[in-house]
């Protein structure tokens, strides 16, 4: 999806969200689901997909529109005998648009760390570095305490050994909502 289409989709989501009715704010939300990441290696000019992955987060809501998020994910792939594993652990603010009883769009800016491990038949290598994430998603409410995260799209920047990688991550799954504000 090109940037223009993504911007139009985002603007339409915001317009619908502001036009809808208000909803109750959960005290906190717990997400778990599938995650895919497309890794683009900075100076190397190569990219690869890590299609086997998971994502989880917990988000306490401080008020109707502002909360904090602790986000964790793991991504795995083996190609030609080389196994690659990437784990992200990030934290930061989350901004939600709670104008509908049916759905909640949100945006977040997260920072933290990442660990990459590569295993060849006889060699194991790993590195830990910085991770920054900017993105958001769209939750559809199925009941008072349960939502389906239709999609979360994130731009992920990582830095290993002085080199930056610019990646994209997609996640989808279920959200459990507890308490109320």
N, C-alpha and C positions, 0 to 999 in steps of 0.2 A: 504494500500500500504506500503510495507516495505521500509526501508531506502535505500537499494541498488537500487531498482526500481526508487525511487524518485530522487536519485543522477544521474542515467542514463538519466531520463527524463529531468532533469535540464541541463545536459551537452549537450544533443541533441538540446534543445531549444537555448542554447547559440551558438552552432555551426551554426545552421540555421540562427540565427539573425546576426552573423558577416558576413555570406556569402551573405546576401541580400543587396539591394540598400538602399541609404539614404532616409530619410523622413524629412518633415518639422516639427519643434518643436513647439507645442502649448505653448502659454504663461501660461495657466493654464488649469487644468482638474478637472472636478467635476464628482464624481462617486456616484451612488445610486443603491442599490439592496438587494437581499436576503442574509442572513447569518445564518450559523449553527455553533454551538460550542459544542465540547465534553469536558465536565468538568471532571477532575480527581482530586479528593480531596487528598491532600498530605498524611498525616499520616493515614487517615481513610481507604485508599485502595478502595474506592468506586468511581464509575464514573457514569455520567448520561448525556443524550443528551438534549440540548435546541434547538429544531428544528425550532421554530417560532422566526425568527429574521430578523433584517434589518442591513444594513451597509451603511455608507456614508463617503465620504472624499472629501477634496479639496486639490489640489496639484499645487502650483505655481512652474513653471520650471525656474530655474535661468540660466541654459544653456542647451545644447543639452542632457547632461547625468545626471545632478544633479538638484534636486528640494527638496522642503519641503512638508511634508504631515501632515494634521490635519485629524485624523481618528476617527470616532465615530460609535458605534454599540450598539444595544440592543437585548437581547435574552430572551425568555420567554417560560415557560413550567409549566403546572399544572399536578401533578401526585398524585393520592390518596387524593385529597383535599388540597394538599400543593402547593402553587404557588411560583415559583422561577423566579426572574428577575435579570439579570446581564447587566450592562451598562459599556462600555469601552470608555474612552476618552484619546487618545494618540497623540503624536506629534513627528516628527523627520525627518531625511533625507531619500530621495528616490533616487535610482540610476536606470536610464533607459538605455536600449540598443536600440537606434533608428537607425537601419540599414536597415529597410524594410518599404515600403509604406503600407504593409498589416498588420503588427502586431508589438507590442512593449512588450517585456518582461521587468520586473522591479523587484527590490528588495528594501526592506525598513527595517529600525531599528527604532522602536518607543518606547517612554516611556511616562507614564502619570499616570492616575488613573483609578480606577474601583469602582463600587458600586454594592453590592449585596443586594437584599431584598427577604425575605422569609415570606410568609403569611400562617399561619395555620388558622383553623376556628375561633379561638379567640385570637391568638397571632400574632403580627407583629414584625419582627426583621430585622435589616439592619446593614451593615458595609461598610466602605469605605477604600480602600487600594491602594497599588502600582500595576501598570500593566506595563509589558514590552512585546513588540511584535517584533518578527523577522520573516520575510517571504518575499513573493513576489507573482507575478501573471503574467498574460498573457492577453493582450488586442488585439482583432482582429478589425481592422479598417473597418467600413462599408461605410464610406464616409469621406469627409474632416473634418467634425466637430463632428462625431459620431463614437463610438467604442462599442464593446461588450466585457465586461470583462468575458472571458471564465472561469476564475477561479483565485482565490487568496487563497493561503494556508499559514496560519500563525501558528507559535508556540507561545502560549500566556502563560506568567508567571504572576500569581497574588499572592499577599500576603495579607491575612486577619488575624488579631489577632495573628501575629507571625508565621502563617503557610502558606507555599507555596502551590500553585496549579499549575500543569503543564497541559495546555489545548491545544487543536487544534481547529482552526477556519477556515471554508471555506466560501467564499463569491463569488457571481457572480451577474452581472447586467449590467447596461449601463454607459458609460462614455461620457460626453459632453466635447469637446475640444474647447477652445476659444483663439483668438489671434494667433500670430505667432512670433517666434524669429528668 
